[in-house]
Every structure is written in structure tokens, then in C-alpha cells.
Amino acid sequence: MDKQQFVTAVNAKVVAGSVEGLRQILLQPPGREPHKDLVEESNWFKSLNEEDKAMVEKIIIRSVEQATFTFLCILDGVSAIEDGPNKGILKLVYEKDGKQVLLNDEDSDYLHDLM
């Protein structure tokens, strides 16, 4: 797996998966006795007209994309998760069949740029 394949997988599994998961929760909260907040949000969402529902879905997509982008910036080291001058370095390694690939190598394309 290279950087582009990783970002493509993140977009498919994390972004698209989260958006679809949230959409399904809004349409039908999970469980025999769904949490009251989920039921309340679902009832509100289902009361919207189609144009407003589409706007909410666009906001969900933008929110998930932004959160994923920010996380990739952290993995790339361009956004720190620690305060102070002495910060650690995150290394994202993909390993398969005895081969290792550093996916967040700072000497090549950033993951967040590939997104």
C-alpha cells in the first residue's frame, strides 16, 4: 500500500463509511431502545423538507471530511498534538508480507494533500 492507496482507503472506509453511518442513524436510530438523543435528532431530521435534509447531509459530509483532513495533518506532522517545544514524531507504517512502507514520510507528498 502506498500513500495514495492509503488515502483512498481512508476516504472510502472512514469518510464515506462515517457519512453513511450517520445518515442511517438519523433515519433509524440503532438498538431496541435507542438513546433518547438519537431518537430526538432522528425525529427532527425526518421532519425536515427534502432541501433541508440535503443541506444537513452536506454539512455532515463537510464535517467528516474536515475531521479526517485534520487527523491526516496530525499524522503528517504539520499540526501538533502536543504543546510545548519538545514534540514527538508520529510514524505511520504499513506492513505486509515482510515489507514496510512509511506512509507519512515527510520527504514526499503529505497525506492531507492527497486527500
N, C-alpha and C positions, 0 to 999 in steps of 0.2 A: 504494500500500500504506500502510495506517495502522498504528498501534501494535498494535491487536488482531489485524489480519491477520498482522503480523509474528510475534507471539507464537503465534498458531495455527499458522503455518508452522513455527516452531521446535519446537513440540510434535509436529507430525506428522513432520518430517524429522529432527530431532535426537533428541528423546526417544524416540518410537516406533521410529524407524529404528535407533537405538543398541541399544535393548532387543531388538528382533528380531534384529539382527546378532549380539549377544552370545548370544542363545538358540540361533541357528544354529551358532555356533562351539562352544557346549557340546555340541550334538547331533552335529556333524560338523566337526571342525577342517578349515580350508581348506588346499588345496595337495596336491601329490603326496607331499611329506614334511613334514607339519605339524610345527611346533616341538614339542619334547618336552613343554614345559609345557602347551601347549594339549591335547595328547593325554592327559596326566595329569589335567588338570582335566575333560576330557570323560569319561574313564573313571570318575572319581569321581562326576560328576554323574549319569551313566547308571546308576550302582549304587544311587542313592537311590530310596526309595519315592516314590510319587506326591505324597504330602503334603509330604515334604521338598523335592522338586523345585519344587513350587508356592511353598514358602517362599523358596527361593533366587531364584526368578523375582520374587517380591515385593521382595526385597532389591535385586535388580538394578534394578528399576523405581524404587525409592526413591533409589538411588544416582545414577542418571542424572538423575532429576528434581532432586535436590539440587545436583548439579554444574551443571546448566543454570540453576537458580534463582540460584546464587552468581554465575555468569557474568553473568546479567542484572542482578544487583545492582551488579556492577562497571561494566557499561555505563551503568547509571542514575546512577553516581557516589555511591552510598550506601555502597559498600565500595571502599576504595582498593587499587590495585595497586602503589603507590609508598610508600616510607617517608619520613618527614620532613614538615616543614610546607609545603614548596613542591611541591604536586602539580599535575599536568596535568589536563586535562579531555578525556574521550573524547566524540566526536561520531559518532553513527551516522546516516548519511544514506542514504536510499533514493532513487535517481534513476531516472526512467523518462519517456520522451517529453519530455525537457527540463524536467521538473518535479522538484523536490527536496523531500523530506519529512524533517525531523529526527525520527527515531524515539525518541530518548532525551531529548526536551525536558523539562527539569526542572520546567517550569511546568504540566505536565499529568500524567496518570496515569503511574506508573512501570511499566516493562516487567515487573519481577518481581512487582508487584501484579496485573497482568493474567494472569500465568501461573497 
